[in-house]
Amino acid sequence: MEPEVRPLTGSCLCGSVRYEISGEPVWAHACHCSRCRKSSGAAFAPNLFFRREAFRFVAGEDLVRSYQVPEAERFTHRFCETCGSTLPFDNSAADLTGVPMGTLDDDPQFALRAHIFTDSKAPWHSIEDDLPQHPAALGSGNAAPKTSEPG
């Protein structure tokens, strides 16, 4: 008999919005774009991606709000109306759900695979790992070589 696979779970800071994921992750990256930095309040936003059908809210879906940047083609910030925590978002073009990794309750056992939008990373932050660095979105060209210098 195979061991039961438990779904990954996560929530917002106040716990009013909860979700679970029943599938395997397909990708994870750290986004350094200015929108992700501003919405997360951090140097980058680590996001884990799953097939959309693997994700579901189990509590508080009615508390999820979103903000669409008017000129943004792909960026919508989803958050809890009570505590403001960033929440999972849909990537309709790829049929994926992006999960902010900081909202997970447990270790997903799936590491980041790349850094994206490194051309707009915070000037005060250095990328110190050996992951591929993409100057813009994935597929935007060759990954930049690792550098330990800010900028």
NORRA-V837615 format. One record per run of one state. SS is the DSSP state (H for helix, E for strand, C for the rest). FROM is the first residue (numbers start at 1). LEN is the number of residues. If there is no record, write none. Layout:
SS;FROM;LEN, SS;FROM;LEN
//
This chain:
C;1;7, E;8;4, C;12;6, E;18;4, C;22;5, E;27;5, C;32;2, H;34;7, C;41;4, E;45;7, H;52;3, E;55;5, C;60;1, H;61;3, E;64;5, C;69;7, E;76;5, C;81;5, E;86;1, C;87;2, E;89;3, H;92;3, C;95;1, E;96;5, H;101;3, E;104;1, C;105;9, E;114;3, C;117;1, H;118;3, C;121;11, E;132;2, C;134;10, E;144;1, C;145;7
//
